[in-house]
Amino acid sequence: MTHVFHRNPRQKLPVAVAGQGIELIDSEGRRYLDASGGAAVSCLGHGHPRVIEAIKSQLDTIAYAHTSFFTTEVSETLAETLAQAAPGDLDHVYFVSGGSEAVESALKLARQYFVEAGQPSRRHFIARRQSYHGNTLGALAIGGNAWRREPFLPLLVPAHHVSPCYAYRDQQAGETDAQYAQRLADELEAKILELGPDTVAAFVAETVVGATAGAVPPVGDYLKRIRAVCDKYGVLLILDEVMSGMGRTGFLFACEEDGVVPDIVTIAKGLGAGYQPIGAMLSTRRIYDAIVGGSGFFQHGHTYIGHATACAAALAVQRTIAEDNLLANVLARGEQLRARLREVLGDHPNLGDIRGRGLFVGVEFVADRDSKATLDPALKTHARLKAAAVQNGLLVYPMGGTVDGVHGDHVLFAPPFICTPQDIDRIVERFAAAVQAVLPACVTA
């Protein structure tokens, strides 16, 4: 009997006892290729000696000091490192313990910014359907995944949602990328006008949509057009890069690829690579100065913000990514992963779409390729694919409800940045075997 309140108490889990490189090992000696990095977390794999040494060294000096009394050298150095790497003037960093906290912090900062700036009527947040921004009540409130939100709706602050940028499903026949992006920008503008431009605080979006829809990238200059709409009405742009940031797409900040600088960006998973719990929110100088020049106090905080040991781990992770030139490997291995998936599964009748950026790749499955009709949700195809992959010694991150929170199945890949070409081939080979077991059809070896 376990006394742990597991997230799925009916499920019996294997016991992880070790991790080596891109593999995890359970108590029975079985080895698993970690092709999703947990939930896009373990970007340096497991047991990385440089990160482990940094944690041990920090523990020998100071593990933790409450930020109402002290700052620490390691948190100052990590903040400077991130500020120098971030686009534009995103140069002030607020450390937290994970992605949900980062998003919660961003929402509260956006609201306080407008209060400090003499615009207290700005209270509305707009996000996108089929988005996910975390599991705290504030982050869940702006999230657009109906299934995750439904049980808690009476507790959630009202938020507003517009269409996602989901080209595979929503781009119309004959519609160019530019036309599609403009249609979505027009929809956002219409929503702002409907609510009243002086009442809208921020638009929140994942730069590349993660778990709920499976690595859906923006189309063309979508984010530039969104940025222009926000600027027109004085609305803040908050980009959620908790999953897609910190190198996952081949850029340290995913929005760099789109040439867009948000007012606030949130990061987490790849920041510390799972070696310690850590996340962060970066804001522009304008927002920071408004707080400093106003009340002088950000009315927010958690016990473990700026945790010295977590910052030491994250600093070692970020230095390793830079010094080992891992972003180049992310781009190369990501191209290889998508290409191999297309080679092996491209003719499968249930293969709908293969998409993503860098080592952030989604595979969407359908009942019919021509109509894009979804598989019956009762079949729980995503869960069956996960189970079959585990049997083949492969860990992937599947999700159901891809289209609307109920219908649709996809599998997310987010393997470590240290993957070799041989690792990618092994991942695809094992995944193809899992697909063949669940959805029997022609699979090209």
Secondary structure, 3 states (H helix, E strand, C coil): CCCCCCCCCCCCCCCEEEEEECEEEECCCCEEEECCHHHHCCCCCECCHHHHHHHHHHHHHCCCCCCCCCCCHHHHHHHHHHHHHCCCCEEEEEEECCHHHHHHHHHHHHHHHHHHCCCCCCCEEEEECCCCCCCCHHHHHHCCCHHHHHHHHHHCCCCEEECCCCHHHHCCCCCCHHHHHHHHHHHHHHHHHHHCHHHEEEEEEECCECCCCCCECCCCCHHHHHHHHHHHHCCEEEEECCCCCCCCCCCCCHHHHHCCCCCEEEECHHHHCCCCCCEEEEEEHHHHHHHHHCCCCCCCCCCCCCCHHHHHHHHHHHHHHHHCCHHHHHHHHHHHHHHHHHHHHCCCCCEEEEEEECCEEEEEECCCCCCCCCCCHHHCHHHHHHHHHHHCCEECEEEECCCCCCCCEEEEECCCCCCCHHHHHHHHHHHHHHHHHHCCCCCCC
